[in-house]
Amino acid sequence: MGAQQSVKGYGKVHTSEWTPTEGCYEGVSIHKCTKEKTAWRNTKVTIKFDRKKNAMALTGSGTSVWRQKQFPFKLKGFSDNDCGYLVKKIHPKGPTMEYRLHIDPVTGEISFNSKHSEGSLELL
């Protein structure tokens, strides 16, 4: 295995775990006040890690299902030295939401939260 290094949000991990990841995810976000759920369907995600800079870039797209209506979205994520990892969920005809996120280096599960909602995505 590769050498160990400290990675913000993960503690000590082996650098060999930091490889490009691509896959299809599904999950749900839940509004913190109203408890309304939004399904994240067919969410294609590509995550690239730069070992030298200890940085992450995330891109993707999918469909939100909210109140039985479907809304396409795009994802753009990056590492931020102040906040850890951030991702923007961009709806072409609606709001853009920004989440802090954590990516489990073993399972690939993505968990995220914002001021208004939180959720998780599982790799299919």
C-alpha positions in Angstrom: 0.0 0.0 0.0 1.0 3.6 -0.4 2.4 5.8 2.3 0.0 7.2 4.9 -0.9 10.9 4.8 -3.4 13.1 6.7 -6.4 14.0 4.6 -8.8 16.6 5.8 -12.0 15.0 6.8 -10.6 11.5 6.8 -7.6 11.4 9.2 -4.9 9.0 8.1 -5.5 7.2 4.9 -3.3 5.3 2.4 -2.5 7.3 -0.7 -3.3 4.2 -2.8 -7.0 4.8 -1.8 -7.0 8.1 -3.6 -7.7 7.0 -7.2 -10.3 8.3 -9.7 -13.8 7.0 -9.0 -16.6 6.9 -11.4 -20.0 5.4 -10.9 -23.8 5.7 -10.6 -25.3 6.7 -7.3 -28.8 7.0 -5.8 -30.0 8.4 -2.6 -32.1 11.0 -0.9 -31.8 14.4 0.7 -34.1 15.5 3.5 -35.1 19.1 4.3 -34.2 19.8 7.9 -37.3 21.8 8.8 -40.1 20.3 6.6 -38.7 16.8 6.5 -39.6 16.7 2.8 -37.5 14.2 0.8 -35.9 14.6 -2.6 -34.7 11.5 -4.4 -31.5 11.7 -6.3 -31.9 9.2 -9.2 -29.4 8.0 -11.9 -26.7 10.3 -10.4 -23.5 9.7 -12.4 -20.5 10.9 -10.5 -16.8 11.2 -11.4 -14.4 12.0 -8.6 -10.7 12.7 -9.2 -8.1 13.1 -6.5 -4.8 15.0 -6.9 -2.5 13.2 -4.5 0.2 15.9 -4.7 -2.1 18.8 -3.9 -4.4 16.7 -1.6 -7.3 18.1 -3.7 -10.6 16.7 -5.1 -12.7 17.5 -8.1 -16.2 16.1 -8.6 -18.5 16.3 -11.6 -21.8 14.7 -12.4 -25.4 14.8 -13.4 -28.7 13.2 -12.4 -32.4 13.7 -11.8 -34.0 15.1 -8.6 -37.5 13.7 -7.9 -39.4 16.1 -5.7 -43.2 16.1 -5.2 -43.5 13.5 -8.0 -41.8 15.8 -10.5 -38.4 15.3 -12.1 -35.7 17.9 -12.4 -32.4 17.4 -14.1 -29.2 18.7 -12.4 -25.5 18.9 -12.7 -22.9 18.5 -10.0 -19.6 20.4 -9.6 -17.5 19.8 -6.5 -14.1 20.8 -5.2 -11.9 20.8 -2.1 -11.8 24.0 -0.1 -9.1 24.5 2.4 -11.5 26.3 4.8 -14.5 24.0 4.6 -13.2 20.6 3.4 -15.2 19.4 0.4 -18.0 21.3 -1.3 -20.4 20.4 -4.1 -22.9 22.5 -6.0 -26.1 20.9 -7.3 -27.1 23.1 -10.2 -30.7 22.9 -11.6 -30.9 24.6 -15.0 -34.4 25.9 -14.4 -34.2 26.2 -10.6 -32.0 26.8 -7.6 -28.4 26.0 -7.1 -27.6 24.4 -3.8 -24.2 24.0 -2.1 -23.4 21.1 0.2 -20.4 20.1 2.4 -19.7 16.5 1.7 -17.8 13.5 2.9 -16.7 10.6 0.7 -16.1 7.3 2.5 -12.8 6.1 0.9 -13.7 2.4 1.6 -17.4 2.2 0.6 -17.6 5.1 -1.8 -20.7 6.4 0.0 -21.2 10.2 -0.2 -22.9 12.0 2.6 -23.7 15.7 2.5 -25.3 18.5 4.3 -26.2 22.2 3.9 -28.0 24.8 6.0 -31.4 23.4 4.8 -30.9 19.7 4.1 -28.8 16.6 4.5 -28.6 13.3 2.8 -26.5 10.5 1.3 -25.8 8.7 -1.9 -24.8 5.0 -2.3 -22.8 3.7 -5.1 -24.9 1.2 -7.1 
